[in-house]
């Protein structure tokens, strides 16, 4: 079949169009392939960017399925990436139940109300802090009801934030502490802004200017310091800012109404060397410091005046080794002139001058000696030396470095002391020889209880080795090892206590010990003026044996005396009965019951009655003495007129005094008054004392003898004194003590009985007598 040209054209056109369509389709496919590769590349790039991003996107769909990378599982510590919301919670990883539920509620809120939220959670078993930023997801991303979560690891940020907060808190605390310190500062402090106006003051500033508050000070611009020489406080602050460094000045300031000297300091504040932002200032009260400086200057002057009066030579050198001060003894000792002191001669130069004048010791190498002494200035401790000069002078030199680098030099002339030391050594040798030859055992203990000195008799007495004593042991150590030498070892503590009392209490003590070999020793500790204690031990073995024999004899005598007393007492009672009969018949004869007697018979009867009276008084004395020795002497208590008692005794004694041609005088005070006692026995005491005085004095002082009765009284009692100018009788003192006299041969009372009668009345009797000087008896009787 033959096609027409039109048909061929149509077929050709169709094929051409089809070919064109195929070419376009191929081109389109290639273009789409290229675009798909580009989109895939972009998608992969975006996925890499998302994976590398510090934030992780998570899509939570409406059915709670989760779309996220595997990184989500790693962040939450899960073994694999979660695919639904419940898989975000695990046993020991993922979110804890509380955090899981909190995130669920936040997502529900975003789903229902499209409400964005921010939530921070910490996965279990992890130190990470995960922050969720959530909001409703765009429909193209997750579809309806989906929520887009952006997760970020805020661990480093939280730590940095915590660190920043901590630093901020520390800075605030430091600022508050600094502010509190400034407010509590006892001296005024302030701050000026760049315009030099006050911007801040502390409480001390407010008190100093006597303002009501800090605000009042700042508003009024009240300055602490008034202008001095035309320079105000703000001018001084401006000068500190211009200088760029702290500036200080000393000015008088009125503080709370009192004028004080203050040191004012202005400090420019420029952070890190930048522009000055203000001036800080403070003022310190140096009034006391200035006063102390003045006092120090006065003290130094007074000290130097005092040093001039000392006998020791004292000189002071400054840090430059120049002479600053020398007292008068130092100038005389080293022949210094006023120019040497005023010119501050160096120490080395002075040593040369002293060597030329013979005021330094002779040494083999003088330059070396000189340098060694110049080095005194550099030493940390004092140096002491003995200088022997050419003229025989002995100097003790002390060099004391001072804290300021100077030197204090003290020289003491010990020439006389050295001479005295030699004499002392000689005396010590003499003392040692004397100690060793004493009959007593002697030891000297120091105040600390150590043995200081001893003699050989002391060493032999205790049988101690010489080297043991030479170690100067303490008294407790020494005596503790000697206890076995005593018959009773525990008595060694008595010796220790006696020594301790002398060294510490400074009291003298005595004691007695018996050694195991039978020897007896008296010992005594005596405090010495130098603080030591002297222990003396004396062998009294022989006297102890004699004392034992005397004690046995005394016991025998006491037994005999008791027998004698009993005999006298019995005999006195036995004699009183016939004596009473004799006296009664004699009185009847005197009364004429037997008729008128001739004159010779009357004289005989009178003699009989006198003898009866004497014998009666003797018996009374014996009875009183016996009762006194037995402790049964009783006296009656009744008011006694002392003046009448003494007058009666004088009247009775005057008869005997006239017969013996003796002067009997009396001095009776008007204050004698009345006492409580036995008038009869007190009368016998006074009468017996007068009778004894007259009878003992008359044979020696006939015609010139004198007996005096003196009596005086006060509120406490009466004192009666009987004295004579007779031959004296020292044995009367023994009679008063031992009671050996019962009466006199004429019936007078003995001194021993008088003592007992006075003691029975609560009084005392004292007898004083010297051979050839007479006797005095003092009787003191109380009022009641």
Residue pairs with C-beta under 8 A, 6 or more apart in sequence:
3 11
50 56
50 57
50 69
51 69
51 71
54 152
54 153
55 150
55 151
55 152
56 68
56 69
56 71
56 72
56 75
56 150
56 151
56 152
57 68
57 148
57 149
57 150
57 151
58 66
58 67
58 68
58 72
58 148
58 149
58 150
58 151
59 66
59 67
59 68
59 137
59 141
59 142
59 146
59 147
59 148
59 149
60 66
60 85
60 107
60 142
60 146
60 147
60 148
60 149
61 67
61 142
61 143
61 145
61 146
62 111
62 143
62 144
62 145
62 146
64 84
64 85
64 86
65 83
65 84
65 85
66 72
66 82
66 83
66 84
66 85
66 87
66 88
67 142
68 81
68 82
69 81
70 80
70 81
71 81
72 78
72 81
72 82
72 151
73 79
73 80
73 81
73 82
75 123
75 128
75 130
75 151
75 153
76 82
76 88
76 90
76 93
76 94
76 95
76 123
76 126
76 130
77 90
77 93
77 94
77 123
77 124
77 125
77 126
78 87
78 88
78 90
78 93
78 94
79 93
82 88
82 94
85 104
85 107
87 94
88 94
88 95
88 100
88 103
89 95
89 96
89 97
89 100
90 124
92 124
92 125
93 123
93 124
93 125
93 126
94 100
94 123
94 124
95 103
95 121
95 123
95 124
96 124
99 121
99 122
102 119
102 121
103 119
103 121
103 132
106 117
106 119
106 132
106 134
107 134
107 147
107 149
109 115
109 117
110 116
110 117
110 134
110 135
110 136
110 147
111 136
111 145
111 147
114 135
114 136
116 133
116 134
116 135
117 132
117 133
117 134
117 135
118 131
118 132
118 133
118 134
119 131
119 132
119 134
120 129
120 130
120 131
120 132
120 154
121 129
121 130
121 132
122 128
122 129
122 130
123 130
127 155
128 153
128 155
129 153
129 154
129 155
129 158
130 151
130 152
130 153
130 154
131 151
131 152
131 154
132 149
132 150
132 151
133 149
133 150
133 151
133 152
134 147
134 148
134 149
134 150
135 147
135 148
136 146
136 147
136 148
137 143
137 146
137 147
137 148
138 148
141 148
142 148
182 189
182 202
183 202
183 203
184 203
185 202
185 204
185 282
186 204
187 204
187 282
187 283
187 284
187 285
188 201
188 202
188 204
188 205
188 208
188 224
188 282
188 283
189 201
189 202
189 204
189 205
189 280
189 281
189 282
189 283
190 198
190 200
190 201
190 202
190 205
190 224
190 280
190 281
190 282
191 198
191 199
191 200
191 201
191 278
191 279
191 280
191 281
192 198
192 199
192 234
192 237
192 278
192 279
192 280
192 281
193 199
193 277
193 278
194 276
194 277
194 278
196 234
196 237
196 238
196 279
197 221
197 234
198 217
198 218
198 221
198 222
198 223
199 218
199 278
200 214
200 218
201 214
201 217
201 218
202 214
203 214
205 214
205 217
205 224
206 212
206 213
206 214
206 216
206 217
207 256
208 224
208 253
208 255
208 256
208 283
209 217
209 222
209 223
209 224
210 256
210 257
211 217
211 220
211 222
216 222
223 232
223 233
223 234
224 233
224 253
224 264
224 283
225 232
225 233
225 236
225 251
225 253
225 262
225 264
225 283
226 232
226 253
226 254
227 233
227 235
228 249
228 251
228 252
233 264
236 247
236 249
236 264
236 266
237 266
237 279
237 281
239 247
239 266
240 246
240 247
240 266
240 267
240 268
240 279
241 268
241 276
241 279
243 268
244 268
244 270
244 276
245 268
246 265
246 266
246 267
246 268
247 265
247 266
248 263
248 264
248 265
248 266
249 263
249 264
250 261
250 262
250 263
250 264
250 286
251 261
251 262
251 264
252 259
252 260
252 261
252 262
253 259
253 260
253 261
253 262
253 264
253 283
254 260
255 262
255 285
260 285
260 287
261 285
261 286
261 287
261 290
262 283
262 284
262 285
262 286
262 287
263 283
263 284
263 286
264 281
264 282
264 283
265 281
265 282
265 283
265 284
266 279
266 280
266 281
267 279
267 280
267 281
268 276
268 278
268 279
269 276
269 277
269 278
269 279
269 280
270 276
270 277
271 277
304 325
304 327
307 314
307 325
307 327
308 327
308 328
310 327
310 329
311 329
312 329
312 410
312 411
312 412
313 326
313 327
313 329
313 330
313 332
313 333
313 334
313 410
313 411
313 412
313 413
314 325
314 326
314 327
314 329
314 330
314 408
314 409
314 410
315 323
315 325
315 326
315 327
315 330
315 408
315 409
315 410
315 411
316 323
316 324
316 325
316 326
316 402
316 406
316 407
316 408
316 409
317 323
317 324
317 347
317 377
317 406
317 407
317 408
317 409
318 324
318 344
318 404
318 405
318 406
319 404
319 405
319 406
320 344
320 346
321 346
321 347
321 348
321 374
321 377
321 406
321 407
322 344
322 345
322 346
322 347
323 340
323 341
323 344
323 345
323 346
323 347
323 350
324 344
324 406
325 341
326 334
326 336
326 340
326 341
330 336
330 409
330 411
331 337
331 341
333 359
333 395
333 411
333 413
334 350
334 354
334 357
334 359
334 411
335 357
335 359
336 350
340 350
340 353
345 353
347 373
347 374
347 377
347 407
348 370
348 374
351 360
351 370
351 373
351 374
352 370
354 360
355 366
358 389
358 390
358 391
359 389
360 387
360 389
361 387
361 388
361 389
362 390
363 369
373 399
376 383
376 399
376 401
376 407
377 401
377 405
377 406
377 407
378 401
379 399
379 401
380 401
381 401
382 398
382 399
382 400
382 401
383 398
383 399
384 396
384 397
384 398
384 399
385 396
385 397
385 399
386 394
386 395
386 396
386 397
387 394
387 395
387 396
387 397
387 411
388 394
388 395
389 395
392 415
393 413
393 415
394 413
394 414
394 415
394 417
394 418
395 411
395 412
395 413
395 414
396 411
396 412
396 414
397 409
397 410
397 411
397 412
398 409
398 410
398 411
398 412
399 407
399 408
399 409
399 410
400 407
400 408
400 409
400 410
401 407
401 408
402 408
435 442
435 453
435 454
435 455
436 455
436 456
436 457
438 455
438 457
439 457
439 538
440 457
440 536
440 537
440 538
441 455
441 457
441 458
441 461
441 521
441 536
441 537
441 538
442 453
442 454
442 455
442 457
442 458
442 534
442 535
442 536
442 537
443 451
443 453
443 454
443 455
443 458
443 534
443 535
444 451
444 452
444 453
444 454
444 528
444 532
444 533
444 534
444 535
445 451
445 452
445 475
445 499
445 502
445 503
445 532
445 533
445 535
446 452
446 472
446 503
446 531
446 532
447 503
447 504
447 531
447 532
447 533
448 474
448 503
449 474
449 475
449 476
449 499
449 500
449 503
450 472
450 473
450 474
450 475
451 469
451 472
451 473
451 474
451 475
451 478
452 472
452 532
454 469
458 537
459 466
459 469
461 521
461 537
462 482
462 485
463 485
464 478
464 482
468 478
469 478
475 496
475 499
475 500
476 496
479 492
479 495
479 496
480 492
482 492
483 489
483 490
483 492
484 516
485 515
485 516
486 492
486 513
486 514
486 515
486 516
487 514
487 515
487 516
487 518
488 514
491 513
491 514
494 511
494 513
495 511
495 513
495 523
495 535
497 509
498 509
498 510
498 511
498 523
498 524
498 525
498 535
499 525
499 533
499 535
501 507
501 508
501 509
501 525
502 508
502 509
502 525
502 526
502 527
502 533
502 534
502 535
503 527
503 531
503 532
503 533
506 527
507 527
508 524
508 525
508 526
508 527
509 524
509 525
510 522
510 523
510 524
510 525
511 522
511 523
511 524
512 520
512 521
512 522
512 523
512 540
513 520
513 521
513 523
514 520
514 521
515 521
518 541
519 539
519 541
520 539
520 540
520 541
520 544
521 537
521 538
521 539
521 540
522 537
522 538
522 540
523 535
523 536
523 537
523 538
524 535
524 536
525 533
525 534
525 535
525 536
526 533
526 534
526 536
527 533
527 534
528 534
565 625
565 626
565 629
565 630
566 626
568 622
568 625
568 626
568 742
569 622
569 623
569 626
569 627
572 619
572 622
572 623
572 626
573 623
575 615
575 619
576 616
576 619
579 612
579 615
579 616
579 619
582 608
582 612
583 609
583 612
583 616
586 605
586 608
586 609
586 612
587 609
588 594
589 597
589 601
589 605
590 602
590 605
590 606
590 609
597 605
613 747
614 746
614 747
615 747
616 747
617 684
617 743
617 747
617 748
618 742
618 743
618 747
620 684
621 684
621 742
621 743
621 747
621 749
621 750
621 753
622 742
622 743
624 633
624 681
624 753
624 756
624 757
625 739
625 742
625 750
625 752
625 753
625 756
627 633
627 634
628 739
628 753
628 756
628 757
628 759
628 760
629 739
629 756
633 756
633 757
633 760
634 760
635 677
635 678
635 681
635 757
635 760
635 761
636 677
636 678
637 676
637 677
637 678
638 676
638 677
638 678
638 679
639 674
639 675
639 676
640 674
640 675
640 676
640 677
640 678
640 679
640 682
641 674
642 672
642 673
642 674
642 675
642 711
642 713
642 718
643 668
643 672
645 679
645 682
645 683
645 686
646 666
646 668
646 672
646 686
646 709
646 711
646 720
647 668
648 683
649 683
649 686
649 687
649 690
649 709
650 664
650 666
650 690
650 709
652 687
653 664
653 687
653 690
653 691
653 694
653 707
654 664
656 662
656 691
656 694
656 695
657 663
657 664
657 694
657 707
660 694
660 695
660 698
660 702
660 705
661 698
661 702
661 703
661 705
662 694
662 697
662 698
662 701
662 702
662 705
662 706
662 707
663 705
663 706
663 707
664 690
664 694
664 707
664 709
665 706
665 707
665 708
665 709
666 708
666 709
666 710
666 711
667 708
667 709
667 710
667 711
668 709
668 710
668 711
669 711
669 712
669 713
671 712
671 713
671 714
672 711
672 712
672 713
672 718
673 713
673 718
673 783
675 717
675 718
675 781
675 782
675 783
675 784
676 783
676 784
677 761
677 781
678 761
681 757
681 760
682 757
682 761
682 781
684 749
684 757
685 749
685 754
685 757
685 758
685 779
686 709
686 720
686 722
686 779
687 748
687 749
688 743
688 744
688 748
688 749
688 750
688 753
688 754
689 722
689 749
689 754
689 777
689 779
690 707
690 709
690 722
691 744
691 746
691 748
691 749
692 744
692 748
692 749
692 751
693 707
693 722
693 723
693 724
693 726
693 775
693 777
694 705
694 707
694 724
695 744
695 746
695 748
696 724
696 726
696 727
696 729
696 775
697 705
697 706
697 707
697 724
697 725
697 726
697 727
697 774
698 705
700 726
700 727
701 725
701 726
705 724
705 725
705 726
706 724
706 725
707 722
707 723
707 724
708 721
708 722
708 723
708 724
709 720
709 721
709 722
710 720
710 721
710 722
710 723
711 718
711 719
711 720
711 721
712 718
712 719
713 719
715 783
716 782
716 783
717 763
717 780
717 781
717 782
717 783
718 780
718 781
718 783
719 778
719 779
719 780
719 781
720 778
720 779
720 780
720 781
721 776
721 777
721 778
721 779
722 776
722 777
722 779
723 774
723 775
723 776
723 777
724 774
724 775
725 774
726 774
726 775
727 771
727 772
727 774
728 769
728 770
728 771
728 772
728 773
728 774
728 775
729 769
729 775
730 769
730 770
730 771
732 751
732 767
732 769
732 775
733 767
733 768
733 769
734 740
735 741
735 750
735 751
735 752
736 751
736 752
736 754
736 755
736 765
736 767
738 752
739 752
739 753
739 755
739 756
740 750
740 752
741 750
741 751
741 752
741 753
742 750
742 752
742 753
743 749
743 750
743 753
744 750
749 757
751 765
751 767
751 777
754 765
754 777
754 779
755 765
758 764
758 765
758 779
758 781
759 765
761 781
761 782
762 781
762 782
763 779
763 780
763 781
763 782
764 779
764 780
765 777
765 778
765 779
765 780
766 777
766 778
766 780
767 775
767 776
767 777
768 775
768 776
768 777
768 778
769 775
769 776
